[in-house]
Amino acid sequence: MINLSHPAPSFSDAEALGIARDHFGIEGRVSSLASERDQNFRIDASDGSIWILKAVNSSEPKDQSDFQTALLHHLEANSPGLPVPRLRRSLQGQVLVPVQSQSGEQHFIRVVSWQEGEPLAECKRTPEVLQSLGQMLGRLDRAMQGFMHPGALRTFDWDIRAAGLSRQRLKYIDDVEDRALLGRFIKRFDAHVEPRLPTMRAAIIHNDANDWNVLVDTKNPARIAGLIDFGDALHSVLIAEVAVACAYSILDLEDPIGAAASIVTGFHAEYPLQEQEVELLFDLIAMRLVTSVTLSAQRKEKTDDNPYLAISEAPAWALLRRLDAINPGFATAIFRHACGFDASSGAKAIAGWIRHNSSTFAPVLAGHPATLAKALVPYGDPKNAMTVWSASQEPEKATDWWDSYCRENEVALGIGPWGEERSVYTGPMFESRFVAGERRTRHLGLDLFMPAGTKLFTPIAATVAEVLIEPDPLGYGCLIKLLHEPEGCPPFATLWGHLAHEALTRLHQGDVLAAGDLVGEMGAHAENGGWAPHLHLQLSVDTALSALDILGVGEARYLPIWAELFPDPADFIGLPRETFHQTGQSRQGIIAARKSMLLPNLSISYAEPIKFVRGEGVWLIDDHGRAYLDCFNNVCHLGHAHPDVVSALSTQAGLLNTNTRYLHDNIVTYAERLTATLPGDLKVATFACTGSEANSLMLRMMRAHTGREEAIVLDWAYHGTTQELIDLSPYKYKRKGGKGRMPHVYEAIIPDSYRAPPDWPREEIAKRYAENIAEQIEVMRKAGKAPGLFLAESIPSVAGQVFLPDGYLKQVYAMVRAAGGICAADEVQVGFGRVGSHWWAYEMQDVVPDIVTMGKPIGNGHPMAAVVTTREIADSFNNGMEYFNTFAGNPVSCAVGLAVLDVIERDNLRQNALDIGNYLLQRFEAMKARYDVIGDVRGRGLFLGIELVTDRKTKHPATEIARAINNGARQRGVLMGTEGPHDNILKLRPPMIFSRANADHLIDVLEDTFTAVLSNQ
Ligand SMILES: Cc1ncc(COP(=O)(O)O)c(C=O)c1O
């Protein structure tokens, strides 16, 4: 073993020059260089070359000197491009020349080439140059892979594996606190690091890339030009190479961990590190410094003074103090991130699991935060009054400001986003421990602002890990840490801050909470650390961090690392991303643009129009991240953005879209699948793009088949937007802008059982209404005409979700057919299994129409429509004129249509519609028993109506109340409509995937709204 205290050789400059000349044939000038154990001279040869002449410490065993020689030979042979010293042989061909000093001691002399460059110690240590240093070391260690020499197996104080020996040198440290400081690092080393060292990769390493041994390119300060002094090389753990380089290069820097991370990045790029190696790095850096300061103290005792030893001592102490204040886990996270690993093992898996499963989590608030009207709390604005009052610890004023903002803007939930830059954190505890002079300003939790007392529930099962009070002003107040160990996900923790103190006695460590269980209540300012009431919710992927060690606010420069350690809880509580970022034009901007550029009679729903930016299943999400439960848009039959439909559409669109003039499988497959859902002779399909087109095509077929124009329609019906269909739509021609009934159109009374005259016997209602059709036919007959068509929706919808009385269509169809007409069912709104019991709503009447028209739900939002009829009618229509419709029946539309049919069948959606529809009807009936204003509830499957009347006897329509309920439901986040000649029927047509939970949500909102609206009457 080398005796570290053995004095260095002491040749004079003249002697050194003599050795150079006599043994190596070098003439020139000499100057001496600093060295710890050896003696080094720079020789500027007369031929312009520069050399280092090294007199090796006489205590250095011969096998070690041989080792260095072999090492330099190895590098020369295997990596000639590496900028490291090259050996010069003596005149006799030796690389180690024995020379006797004046004192009689024999020393070996070695001459190596001079490396050009500025010592890193004298250069600016930028991230770039440090990264270059890491790269250089990585290259070096790669070049040394596979090299072995007995001299490398040294026992040596500077071997990081021996760093624990520093404990024996603690006695040389005079100051008690300093000793305690070192003791803490040594304790960690003994407990966590040393036991793991034997399992680390080992190799021959340089082991002394201190900033005097590292040379920077004088022309390019971002590049390392050379590495010198292999005197400490040995066989040790590979990671020590990085640790040693870091320990010296980061001294005195404002952000030492960041600087070390640059070295790590560079090394990893050249020589990939393993995660377990990086895990030890922080402690190894510290222990290199501990070794240095303890050896220095020991040496001071023994040799009195050696300037080389003391060179890095003061900065090393300063750095040790800074490292002592840093959480090793956070520093390790920075190093891991520098290698591209998860900042903490499993971090990405946790974030991914939460993202994929969050739709199944229980709501954190009584109302799901996605469904509430939200606004950002203005903590991002340092000048805002609420921010100023919060920072100056005036929570009452801050709370008043926020409360009145919420009242004015109808905001239910305030959001303090993750990652927000904030000026409210004023205390000394917010000074960065990583970066000198910097403050922690980025919010690493997510705040939910609601009134004090608001109850908070855990979205997934949890075990209570800690419940405590943090009493500091602007601290957390009552604080809870929960541990979550979901299946298929690494464990993680959640932190719940600023709670009411009631949790302290209610919850205890080890308590198990199920998803949806109460965690706590938002505390008032007296209990929550002195803030406007809110929850600070934070995730931590490191479950070992104690509640108070979870960093609530972090440095901006480390945000990407904090993002992994403390992921944004937005997904955890199901906050739509639109809550935080708006895109496109404002609502007002779009309204103005529509006014100036679009047809003025395009109507917009609601006095306060909504801008939706995304749809997801039963939810429509507005531009501020509020999710509305969609109970109205029956077009998105399977729910918005159904993945199967989106995939079918994009796959086919990416492949081919043409028209029916070319052969394609999709159209015939689709026609076969679609007609298979229809009974009887309804076997010929053709396609269109809209419900109106389908009805127009049906009219052409009717005319071709019957040779007639005359049509009977039901009052208040709507069949489409072309003029010929407006003429068949009393809902249009009888209202504003309409031109009244055309002579070929005959209007039958709406067969509305609820509004049937009270003196009609129940079992005769169908017959009595059907008589009105007979009357129409009679009117025609008297005028020498006969009906070509009877057209009706199978459940008149615009007329107010009217369910035809049993037997009605059977009687009507018989009359119309007897008079030579055909019967068409408009299933544009009600088809595709919406009624649950049947594919097609006319089936409820036990009839088979001659033509069925389909639209809206057929493509789940993709514009397509269909007409299905009999062979006989199809043949009549085939009168020589071709039917071509550019877009209709194209391969993309047919792929979409097929996907819709597949999903309805695969997911049993008709059964779902029936089950949920029945449940809703039952709940509506229960409401009817409590609210007199509900005159009638009706529905089948997910086609439902609630008729409101001011008086159940007179059945006077409660139009205003219906409107108020519709608006109130919208305010509460549920979309529905009003319908009927008096607009007094609440119309509900939710997607076929509507769940029991969705139904309960709808009922809750309806109950709330009814209560609120009726109390205002
Ligand atoms: C019953 C009925 N038929 C036909 C249509 C027309 O369909 P589209 O708007 O797709 O042309 C509608 C549209 O609301 C409708 O409700």
PDBQT file of the ligand as one rigid body, heavy atoms in Angstrom, charges set to zero:
ROOT
HETATM    1  C1  LIG A1101     -87.263  13.139 -37.658  1.00  0.00    +0.000 C 
HETATM    2  C2  LIG A1101     -86.270  13.802 -38.549  1.00  0.00    +0.000 A 
HETATM    3  N1  LIG A1101     -86.240  13.528 -39.844  1.00  0.00    +0.000 NA
HETATM    4  C3  LIG A1101     -85.342  14.102 -40.667  1.00  0.00    +0.000 A 
HETATM    5  C4  LIG A1101     -84.439  15.002 -40.213  1.00  0.00    +0.000 A 
HETATM    6  C5  LIG A1101     -83.467  15.636 -41.154  1.00  0.00    +0.000 C 
HETATM    7  O1  LIG A1101     -82.179  15.136 -40.949  1.00  0.00    +0.000 OA
HETATM    8  P1  LIG A1101     -80.898  16.002 -41.359  1.00  0.00    +0.000 P 
HETATM    9  O2  LIG A1101     -80.833  17.191 -40.463  1.00  0.00    +0.000 OA
HETATM   10  O3  LIG A1101     -79.776  15.037 -41.185  1.00  0.00    +0.000 OA
HETATM   11  O4  LIG A1101     -81.085  16.372 -42.775  1.00  0.00    +0.000 OA
HETATM   12  C6  LIG A1101     -84.436  15.331 -38.851  1.00  0.00    +0.000 A 
HETATM   13  C7  LIG A1101     -83.479  16.306 -38.307  1.00  0.00    +0.000 C 
HETATM   14  O5  LIG A1101     -83.591  16.858 -37.250  1.00  0.00    +0.000 OA
HETATM   15  C8  LIG A1101     -85.373  14.715 -38.008  1.00  0.00    +0.000 A 
HETATM   16  O6  LIG A1101     -85.401  14.974 -36.694  1.00  0.00    +0.000 OA
ENDROOT
TORSDOF 0
